[in-house]
Amino acid sequence: MILLGTAIMSFGLVYFTIENNLADGGLTGITLILYYAVQFDPAYSNILLNIPLFFIGYKVLGRTAFIYTVFGTASLSFFLWLFQAFPLIHIPLHDDLTLAALFAGAFIGAGLGITFRAGGTTGGVDIIAKLVYKYFGWSMGKTMFMIDALVISASLLYLNYREAMYTLVAVFIAAKVIDLIQQGAYSGKAAMIISNRSKEISETILAEMDRGATILKGQGTFTDEKRDVLYCVVGRNEMIRLKHLIHSVDPHAFVTLTDVQDIMGEGFTLDENKRPLEL
């Protein structure tokens, strides 16, 4: 998975970022600044600049994370060299930097997201982002975007304002894609249902949608009346059907719907026999 992620990221960097004279954030952005300034190949500068950070990653994250980081960094440099030495395609987007920025962000974000999800990093700011996530709970995408903005500002020495602005678009897209992949393959909607007919609603949901519900005990603060509160999680594509079923049983039910990510359990990652579902 780390090989796949770094290959996707390298593809985006070579064919959309470098090809269209865009920049990037973090350590990758610094390697691109060196490339634009003195034609120093990013495949080599990426390794050299990461050596000091390897030791930080080893001391703070431990032996396994250190191995994954070295592997991810080395494979990123390898694919950067490979795609430059043996070009696969040529995508001229100099006249449409919007597409270039969107595709650069999508490929880089997808590659990094897959690498992170496999427990690896590609070195550089990835290490810092992982540390911040571990100790402070900030999303990796948010941390990387903040640091990237600083590096991109320095890129203005070699880019014009138009290229720098499109680079910010690419970095923003990459951050969103990273968070999307990090949040998990299973995302959906959680419903909190307050009704005098909660038992009928739960039975209808089970019969019509094959989804279970959990009864929570609640008490109104205004009337002190005790009521059952249903908690039910469904896929995003089932949300409209759920609302219709609730309304058909009790049009006056109080319902809230919230986004949920990384759902684990029966009906999502496990079957009815508690066995993992094949992805």
Salt bridges, closest charged atoms under 4 A:
GLU19 OE2 - HIS90 ND1 3.18
GLU200 OE1 - ARG197 NH2 2.77
GLU203 OE2 - LYS199 NZ 3.54
GLU225 OE2 - ARG227 NE 3.57
ASP228 OD1 - LYS217 NZ 2.92
GLU238 OE1 - ARG211 NE 3.16
ASP259 OD1 - LYS189 NZ 2.69
ASP259 OD1 - ARG236 NH1 3.31
ASP262 OD1 - ARG117 NH2 3.83
GLU266 OE1 - LYS274 NZ 2.70
ASP271 OD2 - ARG275 NE 3.36
